[in-house]
Amino acid sequence: MPEMQVNMVAFVAIVGMAVGTYFTRIGGYWLVSRVDLSPRFQAWLSYVPGAILVSLIVPELAKGGPAKWGAALAALVVAWRSGNILYAMLAGIGIVLLLRHLPMAA
């Protein structure tokens, strides 16, 4: 078995980024706990995760083909009908795999 060597520059960079990410998140929680948020601002914050998700998915769908479009539609319908995100993800994965193996969708 070959001996594994650790590149210290890469290791320090990874640890530094992890610490920076942690303090950024915890700092946000700390800051929000010190400020009185209006109901309007709280409502706006509740939409941020969905907006980020959409900003990640839409570009993929725009450059995707029929397999990705079918999977997105299936996931959307399953999420709407069942209210279960796990089922929606499984449906999307299943449909994209199925459609990628059909000759016309490749």
GUFI-243630 format. One record per atom (N, C-alpha, C, O): x negated, z, y negated; chain; atom name; residue number from 1. Coordinates in pm, 1 decimal. Example, Ala and Ser with C-alpha at 12.3 -4.5 7.8 and 13.67 -1.06 7.14 Angstrom:
<sites>
[site [-1319.0, 780.0, 569.0], "A", "N", 1];
[site [-1230.0, 780.0, 450.0], "A", "CA", 1];
[site [-1320.0, 780.0, 330.0], "A", "C", 1];
[site [-1423.6, 846.5, 331.9], "A", "O", 1];
[site [-1285.0, 708.0, 225.0], "A", "N", 2];
[site [-1367.0, 714.0, 106.0], "A", "CA", 2];
[site [-1290.0, 787.0, -3.0], "A", "C", 2];
[site [-1340.9, 803.9, -113.8], "A", "O", 2];
</sites>
This chain:
<sites>
[site [-84.9, 0.0, 117.7], "A", "N", 1];
[site [0.0, 0.0, 0.0], "A", "CA", 1];
[site [-89.5, 0.0, -124.2], "A", "C", 1];
[site [-177.7, 84.9, -137.0], "A", "O", 1];
[site [-66.8, -96.1, -216.6], "A", "N", 2];
[site [-151.3, -101.9, -335.9], "A", "CA", 2];
[site [-123.6, 15.5, -429.6], "A", "C", 2];
[site [-11.9, 66.6, -437.8], "A", "O", 2];
[site [-228.3, 55.9, -499.2], "A", "N", 3];
[site [-216.0, 167.0, -593.8], "A", "CA", 3];
[site [-151.4, 117.3, -723.1], "A", "C", 3];
[site [-190.5, 13.5, -776.5], "A", "O", 3];
[site [-53.3, 190.8, -772.9], "A", "N", 4];
[site [16.2, 152.2, -895.3], "A", "CA", 4];
[site [-55.1, 214.3, -1015.0], "A", "C", 4];
[site [-88.6, 332.8, -1015.7], "A", "O", 4];
[site [-77.4, 129.3, -1117.8], "A", "N", 5];
[site [-139.8, 178.5, -1239.6], "A", "CA", 5];
[site [-35.6, 180.3, -1350.6], "A", "C", 5];
[site [52.2, 94.2, -1356.9], "A", "O", 5];
[site [-46.7, 278.6, -1436.9], "A", "N", 6];
[site [47.8, 292.2, -1547.1], "A", "CA", 6];
[site [-21.6, 248.5, -1675.5], "A", "C", 6];
[site [-128.6, 298.8, -1709.9], "A", "O", 6];
[site [40.1, 154.9, -1745.1], "A", "N", 7];
[site [-10.0, 112.3, -1875.2], "A", "CA", 7];
[site [35.8, 216.7, -1976.2], "A", "C", 7];
[site [155.2, 228.0, -2004.3], "A", "O", 7];
[site [-57.4, 292.1, -2030.1], "A", "N", 8];
[site [-22.4, 404.2, -2118.0], "A", "CA", 8];
[site [44.4, 359.1, -2247.4], "A", "C", 8];
[site [131.3, 429.2, -2299.3], "A", "O", 8];
[site [5.9, 244.3, -2299.8], "A", "N", 9];
[site [69.4, 195.5, -2422.8], "A", "CA", 9];
[site [216.7, 167.1, -2396.6], "A", "C", 9];
[site [302.8, 204.7, -2476.1], "A", "O", 9];
[site [245.4, 100.9, -2285.0], "A", "N", 10];
[site [384.9, 72.2, -2251.0], "A", "CA", 10];
[site [461.3, 201.5, -2224.2], "A", "C", 10];
[site [575.7, 215.6, -2267.5], "A", "O", 10];
[site [400.8, 293.8, -2155.0], "A", "N", 11];
[site [465.8, 421.2, -2124.4], "A", "CA", 11];
[site [499.9, 497.6, -2251.8], "A", "C", 11];
[site [611.2, 547.9, -2266.9], "A", "O", 11];
[site [403.8, 505.9, -2343.0], "A", "N", 12];
[site [427.7, 577.1, -2468.9], "A", "CA", 12];
[site [534.9, 506.4, -2550.9], "A", "C", 12];
[site [617.5, 572.2, -2614.3], "A", "O", 12];
[site [534.7, 373.1, -2550.4], "A", "N", 13];
[site [636.5, 297.7, -2624.3], "A", "CA", 13];
[site [775.6, 324.4, -2567.4], "A", "C", 13];
[site [871.0, 344.3, -2642.6], "A", "O", 13];
[site [787.0, 325.0, -2435.6], "A", "N", 14];
[site [917.0, 349.3, -2372.0], "A", "CA", 14];
[site [965.9, 490.9, -2401.4], "A", "C", 14];
[site [1082.3, 510.7, -2436.0], "A", "O", 14];
[site [877.7, 588.6, -2387.7], "A", "N", 15];
[site [916.8, 727.3, -2415.8], "A", "CA", 15];
[site [953.9, 742.6, -2563.0], "A", "C", 15];
[site [1051.2, 810.4, -2596.2], "A", "O", 15];
[site [876.0, 679.0, -2651.8], "A", "N", 16];
[site [907.0, 685.7, -2795.3], "A", "CA", 16];
[site [1042.6, 626.0, -2827.7], "A", "C", 16];
[site [1118.1, 682.1, -2907.2], "A", "O", 16];
[site [1074.3, 511.1, -2765.9], "A", "N", 17];
[site [1205.4, 449.7, -2790.1], "A", "CA", 17];
[site [1318.2, 536.2, -2735.6], "A", "C", 17];
[site [1424.4, 545.9, -2797.1], "A", "O", 17];
[site [1295.9, 599.1, -2620.4], "A", "N", 18];
[site [1398.0, 687.0, -2563.0], "A", "CA", 18];
[site [1423.2, 806.8, -2654.3], "A", "C", 18];
[site [1538.1, 843.9, -2678.2], "A", "O", 18];
[site [1316.2, 866.8, -2704.8], "A", "N", 19];
[site [1330.5, 981.7, -2794.6], "A", "CA", 19];
[site [1399.1, 939.0, -2923.9], "A", "C", 19];
[site [1487.1, 1009.1, -2973.9], "A", "O", 19];
[site [1359.2, 823.9, -2978.1], "A", "N", 20];
[site [1423.0, 774.0, -3100.1], "A", "CA", 20];
[site [1571.4, 748.0, -3081.2], "A", "C", 20];
[site [1652.4, 781.2, -3167.7], "A", "O", 20];
[site [1606.8, 688.4, -2967.9], "A", "N", 21];
[site [1748.2, 662.1, -2938.0], "A", "CA", 21];
[site [1825.5, 793.3, -2925.4], "A", "C", 21];
[site [1936.0, 806.2, -2978.1], "A", "O", 21];
[site [1767.3, 889.6, -2856.0], "A", "N", 22];
[site [1833.9, 1018.4, -2838.6], "A", "CA", 22];
[site [1859.6, 1085.0, -2973.5], "A", "C", 22];
[site [1970.6, 1131.0, -3000.3], "A", "O", 22];
[site [1756.2, 1090.1, -3058.8], "A", "N", 23];
[site [1772.9, 1157.4, -3188.0], "A", "CA", 23];
[site [1867.1, 1081.2, -3280.8], "A", "C", 23];
[site [1934.4, 1142.1, -3364.0], "A", "O", 23];
[site [1872.4, 949.6, -3267.5], "A", "N", 24];
[site [1967.9, 872.8, -3346.9], "A", "CA", 24];
[site [2111.0, 910.3, -3308.1], "A", "C", 24];
[site [2196.0, 932.4, -3394.4], "A", "O", 24];
[site [2136.1, 917.0, -3178.5], "A", "N", 25];
[site [2271.4, 952.7, -3132.8], "A", "CA", 25];
[site [2306.8, 1097.1, -3167.7], "A", "C", 25];
[site [2414.3, 1123.8, -3221.4], "A", "O", 25];
[site [2217.9, 1187.9, -3137.8], "A", "N", 26];
[site [2247.5, 1328.9, -3163.3], "A", "CA", 26];
[site [2257.5, 1354.3, -3313.6], "A", "C", 26];
[site [2334.7, 1439.6, -3357.4], "A", "O", 26];
[site [2178.7, 1279.7, -3393.1], "A", "N", 27];
[site [2186.2, 1292.9, -3538.3], "A", "CA", 27];
[site [2320.9, 1248.2, -3592.1], "A", "C", 27];
[site [2373.8, 1308.2, -3685.7], "A", "O", 27];
[site [2376.5, 1143.2, -3533.6], "A", "N", 28];
[site [2509.0, 1097.9, -3574.4], "A", "CA", 28];
[site [2615.1, 1201.9, -3545.3], "A", "C", 28];
[site [2701.9, 1227.8, -3628.6], "A", "O", 28];
[site [2608.3, 1262.2, -3426.2], "A", "N", 29];
[site [2703.4, 1367.6, -3392.1], "A", "CA", 29];
[site [2688.2, 1487.1, -3485.3], "A", "C", 29];
[site [2787.3, 1545.0, -3529.8], "A", "O", 29];
[site [2564.5, 1523.6, -3514.3], "A", "N", 30];
[site [2538.8, 1636.3, -3604.2], "A", "CA", 30];
[site [2594.8, 1607.9, -3743.1], "A", "C", 30];
[site [2658.9, 1693.5, -3804.0], "A", "O", 30];
[site [2569.7, 1486.5, -3792.6], "A", "N", 31];
[site [2616.1, 1451.1, -3926.7], "A", "CA", 31];
[site [2768.9, 1451.4, -3934.5], "A", "C", 31];
[site [2825.9, 1502.3, -4031.1], "A", "O", 31];
[site [2834.5, 1395.6, -3834.5], "A", "N", 32];
[site [2981.2, 1389.9, -3834.9], "A", "CA", 32];
[site [3040.3, 1530.1, -3822.9], "A", "C", 32];
[site [3147.2, 1556.6, -3877.9], "A", "O", 32];
[site [2972.6, 1620.0, -3752.2], "A", "N", 33];
[site [3025.3, 1756.9, -3740.5], "A", "CA", 33];
[site [3016.4, 1833.9, -3872.6], "A", "C", 33];
[site [3085.0, 1934.8, -3889.6], "A", "O", 33];
[site [2934.3, 1788.6, -3964.5], "A", "N", 34];
[site [2916.1, 1856.2, -4093.0], "A", "CA", 34];
[site [3006.1, 1801.3, -4203.2], "A", "C", 34];
[site [3009.4, 1856.7, -4313.2], "A", "O", 34];
[site [3078.4, 1694.3, -4175.7], "A", "N", 35];
[site [3158.2, 1625.6, -4277.8], "A", "CA", 35];
[site [3305.2, 1630.5, -4236.9], "A", "C", 35];
[site [3338.1, 1614.3, -4119.4], "A", "O", 35];
[site [3392.6, 1652.8, -4333.9], "A", "N", 36];
[site [3536.4, 1644.7, -4308.0], "A", "CA", 36];
[site [3578.3, 1497.9, -4314.8], "A", "C", 36];
[site [3566.4, 1433.4, -4419.0], "A", "O", 36];
[site [3627.5, 1446.4, -4202.1], "A", "N", 37];
[site [3666.9, 1306.3, -4195.7], "A", "CA", 37];
[site [3815.4, 1292.9, -4224.0], "A", "C", 37];
[site [3897.2, 1370.4, -4174.4], "A", "O", 37];
[site [3848.1, 1195.0, -4303.2], "A", "N", 38];
[site [3989.2, 1170.1, -4331.7], "A", "CA", 38];
[site [4054.7, 1109.3, -4207.3], "A", "C", 38];
[site [3986.3, 1049.3, -4124.4], "A", "O", 38];
[site [4184.9, 1124.4, -4194.2], "A", "N", 39];
[site [4254.5, 1062.7, -4080.8], "A", "CA", 39];
[site [4233.6, 910.7, -4076.1], "A", "C", 39];
[site [4225.4, 852.2, -3968.1], "A", "O", 39];
[site [4225.3, 848.8, -4191.1], "A", "N", 40];
[site [4203.5, 703.7, -4195.5], "A", "CA", 40];
[site [4066.1, 667.4, -4139.0], "A", "C", 40];
[site [4053.9, 570.9, -4063.6], "A", "O", 40];
[site [3963.2, 743.7, -4174.7], "A", "N", 41];
[site [3828.9, 718.3, -4124.1], "A", "CA", 41];
[site [3820.7, 746.5, -3974.8], "A", "C", 41];
[site [3754.0, 673.3, -3901.7], "A", "O", 41];
[site [3887.4, 851.1, -3928.8], "A", "N", 42];
[site [3890.7, 881.0, -3785.9], "A", "CA", 42];
[site [3957.4, 768.0, -3708.6], "A", "C", 42];
[site [3911.7, 730.9, -3600.5], "A", "O", 42];
[site [4064.6, 713.6, -3763.6], "A", "N", 43];
[site [4131.5, 600.5, -3698.9], "A", "CA", 43];
[site [4038.0, 480.0, -3692.7], "A", "C", 43];
[site [4032.8, 410.4, -3591.3], "A", "O", 43];
[site [3963.6, 455.2, -3801.8], "A", "N", 44];
[site [3869.5, 343.4, -3803.1], "A", "CA", 44];
[site [3761.6, 362.8, -3697.7], "A", "C", 44];
[site [3725.4, 267.8, -3628.3], "A", "O", 44];
[site [3709.4, 485.3, -3684.4], "A", "N", 45];
[site [3606.3, 512.7, -3584.3], "A", "CA", 45];
[site [3656.1, 488.9, -3442.3], "A", "C", 45];
[site [3578.3, 450.9, -3354.8], "A", "O", 45];
[site [3783.8, 510.7, -3419.2], "A", "N", 46];
[site [3836.6, 490.5, -3284.1], "A", "CA", 46];
[site [3834.5, 343.7, -3242.8], "A", "C", 46];
[site [3839.9, 313.8, -3123.5], "A", "O", 46];
[site [3826.6, 250.6, -3339.3], "A", "N", 47];
[site [3822.5, 108.5, -3308.0], "A", "CA", 47];
[site [3681.4, 53.2, -3290.1], "A", "C", 47];
[site [3665.9, -60.3, -3244.8], "A", "O", 47];
[site [3579.7, 128.9, -3323.8], "A", "N", 48];
[site [3441.8, 79.5, -3318.8], "A", "CA", 48];
[site [3399.4, 39.0, -3177.2], "A", "C", 48];
[site [3343.7, -69.7, -3162.2], "A", "O", 48];
[site [3422.1, 119.1, -3072.7], "A", "N", 49];
[site [3378.5, 75.8, -2939.4], "A", "CA", 49];
[site [3441.9, -56.6, -2896.0], "A", "C", 49];
[site [3373.9, -140.8, -2837.4], "A", "O", 49];
[site [3567.8, -75.5, -2923.2], "A", "N", 50];
[site [3633.0, -201.8, -2888.4], "A", "CA", 50];
[site [3575.6, -319.1, -2965.1], "A", "C", 50];
[site [3559.7, -428.0, -2909.9], "A", "O", 50];
[site [3544.4, -297.7, -3091.5], "A", "N", 51];
[site [3486.1, -404.6, -3173.0], "A", "CA", 51];
[site [3348.4, -444.1, -3121.4], "A", "C", 51];
[site [3313.2, -562.0, -3119.9], "A", "O", 51];
[site [3271.0, -344.8, -3079.3], "A", "N", 52];
[site [3139.0, -374.7, -3023.8], "A", "CA", 52];
[site [3153.1, -450.4, -2892.9], "A", "C", 52];
[site [3078.6, -545.3, -2868.3], "A", "O", 52];
[site [3246.6, -410.4, -2809.3], "A", "N", 53];
[site [3269.4, -480.1, -2683.2], "A", "CA", 53];
[site [3308.8, -625.1, -2707.3], "A", "C", 53];
[site [3257.1, -715.2, -2641.2], "A", "O", 53];
[site [3398.2, -648.0, -2799.6], "A", "N", 54];
[site [3439.9, -784.5, -2831.3], "A", "CA", 54];
[site [3322.0, -865.2, -2884.9], "A", "C", 54];
[site [3306.9, -982.3, -2850.4], "A", "O", 54];
[site [3238.9, -804.4, -2968.3], "A", "N", 55];
[site [3124.4, -877.3, -3024.3], "A", "CA", 55];
[site [3023.3, -915.6, -2916.9], "A", "C", 55];
[site [2945.3, -1008.8, -2937.0], "A", "O", 55];
[site [3022.7, -847.2, -2805.2], "A", "N", 56];
[site [2935.1, -882.9, -2694.5], "A", "CA", 56];
[site [2997.3, -985.9, -2601.8], "A", "C", 56];
[site [2926.6, -1070.6, -2547.2], "A", "O", 56];
[site [3127.6, -980.0, -2583.5], "A", "N", 57];
[site [3194.8, -1067.5, -2487.5], "A", "CA", 57];
[site [3224.2, -1205.8, -2543.8], "A", "C", 57];
[site [3204.3, -1305.5, -2474.4], "A", "O", 57];
[site [3270.3, -1214.1, -2666.1], "A", "N", 58];
[site [3314.1, -1342.2, -2723.2], "A", "CA", 58];
[site [3203.3, -1447.3, -2725.1], "A", "C", 58];
[site [3230.3, -1561.5, -2687.9], "A", "O", 58];
[site [3080.2, -1416.0, -2766.2], "A", "N", 59];
[site [2976.9, -1520.4, -2761.0], "A", "CA", 59];
[site [2950.8, -1572.6, -2619.4], "A", "C", 59];
[site [2925.4, -1691.7, -2601.2], "A", "O", 59];
[site [2956.9, -1484.9, -2520.2], "A", "N", 60];
[site [2940.4, -1529.4, -2381.6], "A", "CA", 60];
[site [3052.4, -1622.8, -2339.8], "A", "C", 60];
[site [3028.9, -1723.0, -2272.2], "A", "O", 60];
[site [3174.3, -1589.7, -2380.2], "A", "N", 61];
[site [3287.3, -1676.3, -2346.3], "A", "CA", 61];
[site [3279.4, -1809.3, -2419.7], "A", "C", 61];
[site [3318.9, -1912.6, -2365.5], "A", "O", 61];
[site [3228.8, -1807.7, -2542.2], "A", "N", 62];
[site [3219.6, -1931.5, -2620.1], "A", "CA", 62];
[site [3124.1, -2030.4, -2555.9], "A", "C", 62];
[site [3148.3, -2151.0, -2560.7], "A", "O", 62];
[site [3017.2, -1982.6, -2496.6], "A", "N", 63];
[site [2923.6, -2074.3, -2432.9], "A", "CA", 63];
[site [2946.5, -2084.3, -2281.5], "A", "C", 63];
[site [2875.7, -2157.9, -2212.7], "A", "O", 63];
[site [3043.5, -2011.8, -2230.7], "A", "N", 64];
[site [3073.4, -2013.7, -2088.0], "A", "CA", 64];
[site [3161.4, -2130.9, -2049.9], "A", "C", 64];
[site [3208.2, -2206.3, -2135.2], "A", "O", 64];
[site [3182.5, -2144.4, -1923.6], "A", "N", 65];
[site [3265.8, -2252.0, -1871.8], "A", "CA", 65];
[site [3392.2, -2198.4, -1809.5], "A", "C", 65];
[site [3431.4, -2084.3, -1833.9], "A", "O", 65];
[site [3456.2, -2281.8, -1728.5], "A", "N", 66];
[site [3583.4, -2243.1, -1666.7], "A", "CA", 66];
[site [3576.1, -2116.2, -1581.6], "A", "C", 66];
[site [3672.3, -2039.6, -1576.3], "A", "O", 66];
[site [3463.4, -2093.7, -1515.7], "A", "N", 67];
[site [3451.6, -1974.3, -1431.9], "A", "CA", 67];
[site [3458.5, -1847.0, -1517.4], "A", "C", 67];
[site [3528.5, -1751.9, -1482.6], "A", "O", 67];
[site [3385.9, -1846.3, -1628.4], "A", "N", 68];
[site [3388.4, -1727.6, -1715.3], "A", "CA", 68];
[site [3523.7, -1712.4, -1784.0], "A", "C", 68];
[site [3572.4, -1600.6, -1800.9], "A", "O", 68];
[site [3583.6, -1822.4, -1823.2], "A", "N", 69];
[site [3714.8, -1815.7, -1889.0], "A", "CA", 69];
[site [3820.6, -1763.0, -1792.9], "A", "C", 69];
[site [3903.7, -1680.3, -1830.5], "A", "O", 69];
[site [3817.5, -1810.6, -1669.0], "A", "N", 70];
[site [3912.8, -1762.5, -1568.5], "A", "CA", 70];
[site [3893.4, -1615.3, -1537.5], "A", "C", 70];
[site [3990.0, -1540.9, -1521.0], "A", "O", 70];
[site [3766.9, -1573.7, -1529.7], "A", "N", 71];
[site [3737.8, -1432.9, -1502.8], "A", "CA", 71];
[site [3784.4, -1344.6, -1618.0], "A", "C", 71];
[site [3839.2, -1236.7, -1595.6], "A", "O", 71];
[site [3763.0, -1389.8, -1740.0], "A", "N", 72];
[site [3806.9, -1311.6, -1856.6], "A", "CA", 72];
[site [3958.2, -1300.0, -1859.4], "A", "C", 72];
[site [4012.2, -1193.0, -1887.3], "A", "O", 72];
[site [4026.4, -1409.3, -1830.6], "A", "N", 73];
[site [4172.4, -1406.9, -1828.1], "A", "CA", 73];
[site [4223.5, -1313.8, -1718.5], "A", "C", 73];
[site [4316.5, -1236.4, -1740.9], "A", "O", 73];
[site [4163.0, -1321.1, -1600.3], "A", "N", 74];
[site [4204.0, -1233.5, -1490.8], "A", "CA", 74];
[site [4180.5, -1086.9, -1526.2], "A", "C", 74];
[site [4266.1, -1002.1, -1501.2], "A", "O", 74];
[site [4064.2, -1057.4, -1584.4], "A", "N", 75];
[site [4034.6, -918.8, -1622.0], "A", "CA", 75];
[site [4131.7, -869.0, -1727.8], "A", "C", 75];
[site [4175.7, -754.2, -1723.4], "A", "O", 75];
[site [4164.6, -955.1, -1822.3], "A", "N", 76];
[site [4259.1, -917.7, -1927.9], "A", "CA", 76];
[site [4397.3, -888.0, -1870.4], "A", "C", 76];
[site [4460.0, -788.6, -1907.1], "A", "O", 76];
[site [4444.3, -973.1, -1781.3], "A", "N", 77];
[site [4576.9, -953.3, -1721.8], "A", "CA", 77];
[site [4580.1, -826.8, -1636.7], "A", "C", 77];
[site [4675.3, -749.1, -1644.2], "A", "O", 77];
[site [4475.9, -805.9, -1555.5], "A", "N", 78];
[site [4472.5, -686.5, -1470.3], "A", "CA", 78];
[site [4463.7, -560.0, -1555.3], "A", "C", 78];
[site [4529.6, -460.6, -1524.7], "A", "O", 78];
[site [4383.5, -562.6, -1661.1], "A", "N", 79];
[site [4373.7, -445.8, -1749.4], "A", "CA", 79];
[site [4506.8, -417.6, -1816.5], "A", "C", 79];
[site [4547.1, -302.0, -1828.8], "A", "O", 79];
[site [4575.0, -522.1, -1859.8], "A", "N", 80];
[site [4704.1, -505.4, -1927.2], "A", "CA", 80];
[site [4810.3, -451.9, -1832.0], "A", "C", 80];
[site [4887.0, -362.4, -1867.4], "A", "O", 80];
[site [4814.2, -507.5, -1710.5], "A", "N", 81];
[site [4919.7, -467.6, -1615.7], "A", "CA", 81];
[site [4892.1, -332.1, -1550.0], "A", "C", 81];
[site [4984.8, -254.1, -1528.2], "A", "O", 81];
[site [4764.6, -303.5, -1518.0], "A", "N", 82];
[site [4734.7, -180.6, -1444.2], "A", "CA", 82];
[site [4687.4, -66.9, -1534.1], "A", "C", 82];
[site [4704.6, 50.1, -1499.8], "A", "O", 82];
[site [4628.2, -99.7, -1648.4], "A", "N", 83];
[site [4571.5, 2.9, -1734.2], "A", "CA", 83];
[site [4444.0, 62.5, -1677.7], "A", "C", 83];
[site [4396.9, 165.4, -1726.2], "A", "O", 83];
[site [4387.2, -0.9, -1575.3], "A", "N", 84];
[site [4268.8, 51.0, -1508.2], "A", "CA", 84];
[site [4151.9, -43.5, -1533.8], "A", "C", 84];
[site [4154.5, -158.5, -1489.9], "A", "O", 84];
[site [4049.5, 4.1, -1604.3], "A", "N", 85];
[site [3935.9, -80.5, -1639.6], "A", "CA", 85];
[site [3852.5, -117.6, -1517.4], "A", "C", 85];
[site [3794.8, -226.2, -1512.9], "A", "O", 85];
[site [3845.5, -28.6, -1418.2], "A", "N", 86];
[site [3770.7, -60.1, -1296.5], "A", "CA", 86];
[site [3834.4, -176.9, -1223.1], "A", "C", 86];
[site [3764.3, -268.4, -1179.9], "A", "O", 86];
[site [3965.7, -175.2, -1208.5], "A", "N", 87];
[site [4034.6, -287.5, -1144.4], "A", "CA", 87];
[site [4013.7, -416.3, -1222.7], "A", "C", 87];
[site [3995.7, -523.0, -1164.0], "A", "O", 87];
[site [4016.2, -406.4, -1353.9], "A", "N", 88];
[site [3996.2, -524.9, -1437.8], "A", "CA", 88];
[site [3856.8, -582.6, -1417.3], "A", "C", 88];
[site [3840.8, -704.0, -1404.5], "A", "O", 88];
[site [3756.2, -496.0, -1414.1], "A", "N", 89];
[site [3619.7, -544.1, -1392.3], "A", "CA", 89];
[site [3604.3, -607.2, -1254.8], "A", "C", 89];
[site [3542.1, -712.5, -1241.3], "A", "O", 89];
[site [3660.3, -544.0, -1153.4], "A", "N", 90];
[site [3652.0, -599.6, -1017.9], "A", "CA", 90];
[site [3723.3, -733.6, -1008.6], "A", "C", 90];
[site [3675.2, -825.0, -941.7], "A", "O", 90];
[site [3836.7, -745.9, -1074.6], "A", "N", 91];
[site [3908.9, -873.5, -1074.7], "A", "CA", 91];
[site [3826.1, -981.2, -1144.8], "A", "C", 91];
[site [3816.5, -1093.5, -1095.3], "A", "O", 91];
[site [3767.2, -948.6, -1257.8], "A", "N", 92];
[site [3684.2, -1044.9, -1329.5], "A", "CA", 92];
[site [3564.7, -1089.5, -1247.8], "A", "C", 92];
[site [3533.9, -1208.5, -1241.9], "A", "O", 92];
[site [3497.3, -994.7, -1184.9], "A", "N", 93];
[site [3381.4, -1028.3, -1101.4], "A", "CA", 93];
[site [3424.0, -1115.0, -983.7], "A", "C", 93];
[site [3359.0, -1214.5, -951.8], "A", "O", 93];
[site [3533.4, -1076.5, -919.9], "A", "N", 94];
[site [3581.7, -1154.2, -806.1], "A", "CA", 94];
[site [3619.4, -1296.5, -844.5], "A", "C", 94];
[site [3585.9, -1391.1, -773.2], "A", "O", 94];
[site [3687.9, -1312.0, -955.4], "A", "N", 95];
[site [3730.4, -1445.6, -999.2], "A", "CA", 95];
[site [3611.1, -1530.4, -1038.8], "A", "C", 95];
[site [3606.6, -1648.3, -1003.9], "A", "O", 95];
[site [3514.7, -1475.1, -1110.0], "A", "N", 96];
[site [3398.2, -1555.4, -1149.7], "A", "CA", 96];
[site [3319.2, -1598.7, -1026.4], "A", "C", 96];
[site [3270.7, -1711.7, -1021.0], "A", "O", 96];
[site [3305.8, -1511.2, -928.2], "A", "N", 97];
[site [3236.6, -1550.6, -805.4], "A", "CA", 97];
[site [3313.1, -1659.9, -731.3], "A", "C", 97];
[site [3253.7, -1755.6, -681.6], "A", "O", 97];
[site [3442.9, -1645.3, -724.4], "A", "N", 98];
[site [3525.7, -1745.2, -656.9], "A", "CA", 98];
[site [3519.1, -1880.4, -728.2], "A", "C", 98];
[site [3499.4, -1983.7, -664.3], "A", "O", 98];
[site [3535.5, -1879.6, -859.5], "A", "N", 99];
[site [3537.3, -2004.6, -934.3], "A", "CA", 99];
[site [3400.5, -2072.6, -940.3], "A", "C", 99];
[site [3393.5, -2195.0, -950.4], "A", "O", 99];
[site [3294.7, -1997.5, -934.3], "A", "N", 100];
[site [3160.4, -2058.5, -933.1], "A", "CA", 100];
[site [3131.8, -2130.7, -803.1], "A", "C", 100];
[site [3045.6, -2218.5, -799.0], "A", "O", 100];
[site [3202.1, -2095.7, -697.2], "A", "N", 101];
[site [3181.0, -2160.1, -569.6], "A", "CA", 101];
[site [3275.1, -2276.5, -545.3], "A", "C", 101];
[site [3263.4, -2344.9, -443.7], "A", "O", 101];
[site [3367.8, -2300.1, -636.0], "A", "N", 102];
[site [3453.8, -2417.9, -626.2], "A", "CA", 102];
[site [3378.0, -2537.8, -683.7], "A", "C", 102];
[site [3311.1, -2523.5, -786.0], "A", "O", 102];
[site [3386.5, -2653.5, -622.1], "A", "N", 103];
[site [3311.2, -2770.0, -670.3], "A", "CA", 103];
[site [3344.3, -2810.8, -813.7], "A", "C", 103];
[site [3254.7, -2852.4, -887.2], "A", "O", 103];
[site [3469.3, -2800.1, -854.9], "A", "N", 104];
[site [3508.8, -2847.5, -987.6], "A", "CA", 104];
[site [3465.4, -2755.0, -1100.4], "A", "C", 104];
[site [3455.2, -2800.3, -1214.4], "A", "O", 104];
[site [3439.1, -2625.2, -1073.1], "A", "N", 105];
[site [3407.2, -2530.2, -1178.5], "A", "CA", 105];
[site [3257.4, -2511.4, -1196.4], "A", "C", 105];
[site [3215.2, -2440.5, -1287.8], "A", "O", 105];
[site [3177.9, -2571.5, -1113.5], "A", "N", 106];
[site [3032.2, -2551.6, -1119.7], "A", "CA", 106];
[site [2969.8, -2619.5, -1234.3], "A", "C", 106];
[site [2848.3, -2611.5, -1252.2], "A", "O", 106];
</sites>
